[in-house]
Amino acid sequence: MNRKCKNDSNKFCYICGKVTMPDRQSNITRFVRKSYHAYFGMKLGDQDKAFAPRICCKTQAELNNLTRDLCLSKESAQLLGSRLRENRLLAPETTFSWYHSREEEFREYFSSDDEVSLVYCSNITGLIVAMGLAYDPTEWRLFIDSSSRSLKAVLLFNGNKIASVPVGHSVQMTENYSNMEHLLTALKYKDHNWMICGDLKVVSMVLGLQGGYTKYPCFLCLWDSRADKQHYVQRNWPEISGLEPGSHNVVSHALVNPQKILLPPLHIKLGLMKNFVKALNKEGRAFTFLNKKFPRGSEAKLKAGIFDGPQIRELMKDPKFDESMESNERNAWLSFKSIVMNFLGNHRSPEYECVVEGLLQSFQALGARMSIRMHFLSSHLDYFPENCGDVSEEQGERFHQDIRVMEERYQGRWDVNMLADYCWCLKRDVTDENLCESHLFRINCFPSSF
């Protein structure tokens, strides 16, 4: 607490900092010290200072939030409660035996479709309200993606101040047009009309476009992906009047309004990195440096320029990589770093147009072939949102890591109980009315390595 505070320090909990009534107070014992060190990774200190509280709180809400913070399973949560009670660190009315059915609070909001093994939220408004928030569909965006294990649909809060809320999960459905239609129908998408974010493969599916390497892959204009000589020369291409099946590369009716599509900043960044690496001299020092930097990666993957977010961030911080490049390679790399920091993230530079132009010129000088991701930067810069980071799909990609813990915990019983339990782990029990709503959720409920 503040050293200048005139109130008695022992009226505040040392751990959470909240005002704690006498009947909710507990002394800081040896067990509390050990638990504090195990959780926070540092020793509980300043107990010899007058300003430091010497008590901690012991309410039901605190136990619930501690269970969520530690990402405990039902069995582990009950064991923690038992140990805390043995050490007299819980208020008399605090219970924990109900943890074995803790998902019941949210189970009513989920349904299942056994034909396609789909678990989905049948009452999204009720689910968000049950978590303690007022629901406004314009504040959320729908992220759809699949991993090697499952297909997922997740609601992401614009601005990313609230954790991802799962609304669909299937281990049998794959990414194809019919499954996307089935999923959006189950979620009653037309009642909410969220913005859609995801990789370009998902975007093509929900708009009814043909997949793969096609001649007209852009949903905004008739950009010819095979007219290499025109890519860096022509910026304005004929607009698409409508996505009618049978015209150009449109094979099915669009499931969402094209204006509801958000361009994916993360996948554009990964695509630019791919174009850059593929244009490098494979016998040069820069490519040799990448081989040594990531020895566990396959040579084929490296030549294809396939990198993930953490690897790119690691390279951006490594000055030795810059030193290993030739002049054209270094200019392209510096322009890539500039666009990542000044446009595709949470910050948009006032000179962002110059940043994008510099990237296009340096990539052209390097001999990099223009991809659909570069085309969006070249011809549709005004279609990007004001802050790419606020509506990025990166939080949705991170959800794959978050839900994996719960999938492993349920071991094949991937039903409504799993998603309901996950939602319970997101909610925060807040007793202080002055806390803002964003404290009701944790941004990262489960350990993530993305």
For each residue, the residues with C-beta under 8 A, 3 or more apart:
1: 5 9 12 17 51 52 53
2: 5 51
3: 51
4:
5: 1 2 9 51
6:
7: 11 12
8: 11
9: 1 5 12 50 51 52 53 54
10: 25 53 54 55
11: 7 8 19 20 53
12: 1 7 9 17 18 19 20 53 55
13: 16 17 18 20 25 53 55 56 57
14: 17 28 44 52 53 54 55 56
15: 36 56 57
16: 13 56 57 62
17: 1 12 13 14
18: 12 13 57 431 432
19: 11 12
20: 11 12 13 24 25 55 56 57
21: 24 25
22: 25
23: 91
24: 20 21 57 58 59 91
25: 10 13 20 21 22 55 56 57 58
26: 29 32 55 56 57 58 88 89
27: 54 55
28: 14 32 33 44 47 54 55 56
29: 26 32 33 87 89
30: 33 34
31: 34 35 83 87 89
32: 26 28 29 35 36 44 56 89
33: 28 29 30 36 37 43 44
34: 30 31 37 38
35: 31 32 38 39
36: 15 32 33 39 40 43 44
37: 33 34 40 41 42 43 44
38: 34 35
39: 35 36 69 70
40: 36 37
41: 37
42: 37 45
43: 33 36 37
44: 14 28 32 33 36 37 47
45: 42 52
46: 49 51 52
47: 28 44 52 54
48: 52
49: 46 52
50: 9
51: 1 2 3 5 9 46
52: 1 9 14 45 46 47 48 49
53: 1 9 10 11 12 13 14 56
54: 9 10 14 27 28 47
55: 10 12 13 14 20 25 26 27 28
56: 13 14 15 16 20 25 26 28 32 53 89
57: 13 15 16 18 20 24 25 26 62
58: 24 25 26 62 63 84 89 90 91 94
59: 24 62 63 91 94 431
60: 63 64 91 93 94 95 429
61: 64 65 429 430 431
62: 16 57 58 59 65 66
63: 58 59 60 66 67 80 81 84 90 94 96
64: 60 61 67 68 429
65: 61 62 68 69 428 429
66: 62 63 69 70 80
67: 63 64 70 72 77 80 99
68: 64 65 71 72 424 425 426 427 428 442 445
69: 39 65 66 442
70: 39 66 67 76 80
71: 68 405 425 445 446 447
72: 67 68 76 77 80
73: 76 77 409
74: 77 78 99 100 102 421
75: 78 79 100
76: 70 72 73 79 80
77: 67 72 73 74 80 81 96 99 102
78: 74 75 81 82 96 97 99 100
79: 75 76 82 83
80: 63 66 67 70 72 76 77 83 84 96
81: 63 77 78 84 85 90 94 95 96 99
82: 78 79 85 86 96
83: 31 79 80 86 87
84: 58 63 80 81 87 89 90
85: 81 82 88 89 90 94 96
86: 82 83
87: 29 31 83 84
88: 26 85
89: 26 29 31 32 56 58 84 85
90: 58 63 81 84 85 94
91: 23 24 58 59 60 94
92:
93: 60
94: 58 59 60 63 81 85 90 91
95: 60 81 98
96: 63 77 78 80 81 82 85 99
97: 78 100
98: 95 101 102
99: 67 74 77 78 81 96 102
100: 74 75 78 97
101: 98 104
102: 74 77 98 99 105 421 424
103: 106 107 417 420 421 423 424
104: 101 107 420
105: 102 130 420 424
106: 103 109 110 127 130 419 420 421 423 424
107: 103 104 110 416 417 420
108: 123 126
109: 106 121 122 123 124 126 127 130 420 423
110: 106 107 119 120 121 122 416 419 420
111: 119 120 121 122 186 416
112: 118 119 120 415 416
113: 116 117 118 119 120 182 186
114: 117
115:
116: 113 170 172 173 179 182
117: 113 114 170 171 172 173 414
118: 112 113 168 169 170 172 173 182 183 186
119: 110 111 112 113 168 169 170 414 415 416 418 419
120: 110 111 112 113 153 167 168 169 183 186 187
121: 109 110 111 124 127 166 167 168 187 419
122: 109 110 111 186
123: 108 109 126 127
124: 109 121 127 128 135 155 167 187 188 192
125: 128 129 135
126: 108 109 123 129 130
127: 106 109 121 123 124 130 131 165 167 423
128: 124 125 131 133 135 165
129: 125 126 132 133 134 135
130: 105 106 109 126 127
131: 127 128 165 423 426 427 440 441
132: 129 427 428 430 437 440
133: 128 129 162 437 440
134: 129 437
135: 124 125 128 129
136: 139 140
137: 140 192 193 194
138:
139: 136 157 158
140: 136 137 155 156 157 158 192 194
141: 155 156 158 194 195 196 197 262 391
142: 153 154 155 156 167 187 189 192 194 195 196 197
143: 153 154 155 156 164 197 198 393 395 396 399
144: 151 152 153 154 168 180 183 196 198 202 206
145: 151 152 198 199 202 393 396 397 400
146: 150 151 152 173 174 175
147: 150 152 400
148:
149: 171 404 407
150: 146 147 169 170 171 403 407 414
151: 144 145 146 168 169 170 171 173 174 175 179 183
152: 144 145 146 147 166 168 169 399 400 403
153: 120 142 143 144 166 167 168 169 183 187
154: 142 143 144 164 165 166 167 168 396 399
155: 124 140 141 142 143 164 165 166 167 194
156: 140 141 142 143 160 164 197 393 395 396
157: 139 140 160 161 162 163
158: 139 140 141 390 391
159: 390
160: 156 157 389 390 392 395 443
161: 157 438 443
162: 133 157 165 438 440 441 443
163: 157 426 441 442 443 444 445
164: 143 154 155 156 395 396 398 399 402
165: 127 128 131 154 155 162 423 426
166: 121 152 153 154 155 169 399 403 419 422 423
167: 120 121 124 127 142 153 154 155 187
168: 118 119 120 121 144 151 152 153 154 183 186 187
169: 118 119 120 150 151 152 153 166 403 414 418 419
170: 116 117 118 119 150 151 173 179 183
171: 117 149 150 151 414
172: 116 117 118
173: 116 117 118 146 151 170 179 182 183
174: 146 151 179
175: 146 151 179 180 201 202 205
176: 179 180 205
177: 180 181 205 208 251 252 255
178: 181 182
179: 116 151 170 173 174 175 176 182 183
180: 144 175 176 177 183 184 202 205 206 255
181: 177 178 184 185 255
182: 113 116 118 173 178 179 185 186
183: 118 120 144 151 153 168 170 173 179 180 186 187
184: 180 181 187 189 206 255 256
185: 181 182 188 189
186: 111 113 118 120 122 168 182 183
187: 120 121 124 142 153 167 168 183 184 192
188: 124 185 191 192
189: 142 184 185 192 193 194 255 256
190: 193
191: 188
192: 124 137 140 142 187 188 189
193: 137 189 190 257 260
194: 137 140 141 142 155 189 260
195: 141 142 260 261 262 391
196: 141 142 144 202 203 206 256 260 261 262
197: 141 142 143 156 262 264 391 392 393 396
198: 143 144 145 201 202 203 264 393 396
199: 145 202 203 264 267 393
200: 203 204 217 264 267 372 373
201: 175 198 204 205 211
202: 144 145 175 180 196 198 199 205 206
203: 196 198 199 200 206 207 219 261 264
204: 200 201 207 209 210 211 217 219
205: 175 176 177 180 201 202 208 209 211
206: 144 180 184 196 202 203 254 255 256 261
207: 203 204 219 243 250 254 255 256 258 261
208: 177 205 243 245 250 251 252 253 254 255
209: 204 205 214 217 219 243 249 250 251
210: 204 214 249 250 251
211: 201 204 205 214
212:
213: 217 225
214: 209 210 211 217 225 249
215: 224 225 226 248 249
216: 222 223 224 225 248 249
217: 200 204 209 213 214 223 225 249 372
218: 221 222 223 237 240 372 375 376 380
219: 203 204 207 209 240 243 258 261
220: 239 240 258 379 380 383
221: 218 237 238 239 240 379 380
222: 216 218 237 238 239 240 248
223: 216 217 218 237 372 375 379
224: 215 216 227 230 237
225: 213 214 215 216 217 372 375
226: 215
227: 224 230 231
228: 231 369 370
229: 233
230: 224 227 233 234
231: 227 228 234 369 370 375 378
232: 360 364 370 378
233: 229 230
234: 230 231 237
235: 378 379
236: 379
237: 218 221 222 223 224 234 379
238: 221 222
239: 220 221 222
240: 218 219 220 221 222 243 248
241:
242: 247
243: 207 208 209 219 240 247 250 253 254 258
244: 247 250
245: 208 250 251 252 253
246: 250 251
247: 242 243 244 250
248: 215 216 222 240
249: 209 210 214 215 216 217
250: 207 208 209 210 243 244 245 246 247
251: 177 208 209 210 245 246
252: 177 208 245
253: 208 243 245
254: 206 207 208 243 257 258
255: 177 180 181 184 189 206 207 208
256: 184 189 196 206 207 260 261
257: 193 254 260
258: 207 219 220 243 254 261
259:
260: 193 194 195 196 256 257
261: 195 196 203 206 207 219 256 258
262: 141 195 196 197 385 391 393
263: 268 376 380 383 384
264: 197 198 199 200 203 267 268 392 393
265: 268 269 344 345 384 388 389 392 393 394
266: 269 270 309 344 392 393 394 397
267: 199 200 264 270 271 373 393
268: 263 264 265 271 272 344 373 376 377
269: 265 266 272 273 309 312 340 344
270: 266 267 273 274 307 308 309 312
271: 267 268 274 275 371 372 373 374
272: 268 269 275 276 336 339 359 363 373 374
273: 269 270 276 277 305 307 312 336
274: 270 271 277 278 304 305 306 307 371
275: 271 272 278 279 305 363 368 369 370 371 373 374
276: 272 273 279 280 305 332 333 336 363 366 368
277: 273 274 280 287 290 302 303 304 305 307
278: 274 275 303 304 305 368 369
279: 275 276 332 363 366 367 368 369
280: 276 277 284 286 287 329
281: 284 286 287 326 329
282: 287 303
283: 287
284: 280 281 287 288 325 326 329
285: 288 289 324 325 326
286: 280 281 289 290 321 324 325 326 329
287: 277 280 281 282 283 284 290 291 302
288: 284 285 291 292 324
289: 285 286 292 293 320 321 324
290: 277 286 287 293 294 302 315 321
291: 287 288 294 295 299 302
292: 288 289 295
293: 289 290 314 315 318 321
294: 290 291 297 302 311
295: 291 292
296:
297: 294 301 302
298: 301 302
299: 291 302 303
300: 303 304
301: 297 298 304 306
302: 277 287 290 291 294 297 298 299 305 306
303: 277 278 282 299 300
304: 274 277 278 300 301
305: 273 274 275 276 277 278 302
306: 274 301 302
307: 270 273 274 277 311 312 315
308: 270 311 312 450
309: 266 269 270 312 313 394 397 450
310: 313 314 449 450
311: 294 307 308 314 315
312: 269 270 273 307 308 309 315 316 340
313: 309 310 316 317
314: 293 310 311 317 318
315: 290 293 307 311 312 318 321
316: 312 313 337 340
317: 313 314
318: 293 314 315 321 322
319: 322 323
320: 289 323 324
321: 286 289 290 293 315 318 324 325 333
322: 318 319 325 330 333 334
323: 319 320
324: 285 286 288 289 320 321
325: 284 285 286 321 322 329 330 333
326: 281 284 285 286 329 330
327: 330 331
328: 331 332 362 365 366
329: 280 281 284 286 325 326 332 333 366
330: 322 325 326 327 333 334
331: 327 328 334 335 362 365 366
332: 276 279 328 329 335 336 359 362 363 365 366 368
333: 276 321 322 325 329 330 336 337
334: 322 330 331 337 338 362
335: 331 332 338 339 355 358 359 361 362 363
336: 272 273 276 332 333 339 340 359
337: 316 333 334 340 341
338: 334 335 341 342 355 358 359
339: 272 335 336 342 343 344 355 356 359 377
340: 269 312 316 336 337 343 344 345
341: 337 338 345 347
342: 338 339 345 347 348 349 351 352 355
343: 339 340 348 349 352 355 356 384 388
344: 265 266 268 269 339 340 388 389
345: 265 340 341 342 388 389
346: 387 388 389 390
347: 341 342 389
348: 342 343 352 386 387 388
349: 342 343 352 355
350:
351: 342 354 355
352: 342 343 348 349 355 356
353: 356 357 381
354: 351 357 358
355: 335 338 339 342 343 349 351 352 358 359
356: 339 343 352 353 359 360 377 378 381
357: 353 354 360 361
358: 335 338 354 355 361 362
359: 272 332 335 336 338 339 355 356 362 363 377
360: 232 356 357 363 364 374 377 378
361: 335 357 358 364 365
362: 328 331 332 334 335 358 359 365 366
363: 272 275 276 279 332 335 359 360 366 368 370 374
364: 232 360 361 367 368
365: 328 331 332 361 362
366: 276 279 328 329 331 332 362 363
367: 279 364
368: 275 276 278 279 332 363 364 374
369: 228 231 275 278 279
370: 228 231 232 275 363 374 375 378
371: 271 274 275 374 375
372: 200 217 218 223 225 271 375 376
373: 200 267 268 271 272 275 376 377
374: 271 272 275 360 363 368 370 371 377 378
375: 218 223 225 231 370 371 372 378 379 380
376: 218 263 268 372 373 379 380 381 383 384
377: 268 339 356 359 360 373 374 380 381
378: 231 232 235 356 360 370 374 375 381
379: 220 221 223 235 236 237 375 376
380: 218 220 221 263 375 376 377 383 384
381: 353 356 376 377 378 384
382:
383: 220 263 376 380
384: 263 265 343 376 380 381 388
385: 262 388 390 391
386: 348 390
387: 346 348 390 391
388: 265 343 344 345 346 348 384 385 391 392
389: 160 265 344 345 346 347 392
390: 158 159 160 346 385 386 387
391: 141 158 195 197 262 385 387 388
392: 160 197 264 265 266 388 389 395
393: 143 145 156 197 198 199 262 264 265 266 267 396 397
394: 265 266 309 397 398 450
395: 143 156 160 164 392 398 399
396: 143 145 154 156 164 197 198 393 399
397: 145 266 309 393 394 400 450
398: 164 394 395 401 402 444 448 450
399: 143 152 154 164 166 395 396 402 403
400: 145 147 152 397 403 404 450
401: 398 404 446 447 448 449 450
402: 164 398 399 405 406 444 445 446 448
403: 150 152 166 169 399 400 406 407 422 446
404: 149 400 401 407 408 446
405: 71 402 408 409 446 447
406: 402 403 409 410 418 421 422 425 446
407: 149 150 403 404 410 414 418
408: 404 405 411
409: 73 405 406
410: 406 407 413 414 415 417 418 421
411: 408
412:
413: 410 417 418
414: 117 119 150 169 171 407 410 418
415: 112 119 410 418
416: 107 110 111 112 119 419 420
417: 103 107 410 413 420 421
418: 119 169 406 407 410 413 414 415 421 422
419: 106 110 119 121 166 169 416 422 423
420: 103 104 105 106 107 109 110 416 417 423 424
421: 74 102 103 106 406 410 417 418 424 425
422: 166 403 406 418 419 425 426 445
423: 103 106 109 127 131 165 166 419 420 426 427
424: 68 102 103 105 106 420 421 427
425: 68 71 406 421 422 445 446
426: 68 131 163 165 422 423 441 442 445
427: 68 131 132 423 424 440 441
428: 65 68 132 439 440 441 442
429: 60 61 64 65
430: 61 132 435 439 440
431: 18 59 61
432: 18 435
433:
434:
435: 430 432 439
436: 439
437: 132 133 134 440
438: 161 162 441
439: 428 430 435 436
440: 131 132 133 162 427 428 430 437
441: 131 162 163 426 427 428 438 445
442: 68 69 163 426 428 445
443: 160 161 162 163
444: 163 398 402 447 448
445: 68 71 163 402 422 425 426 441 442
446: 71 401 402 403 404 405 406 425
447: 71 401 405 444
448: 398 401 402 444
449: 310 401
450: 308 309 310 394 397 398 400 401
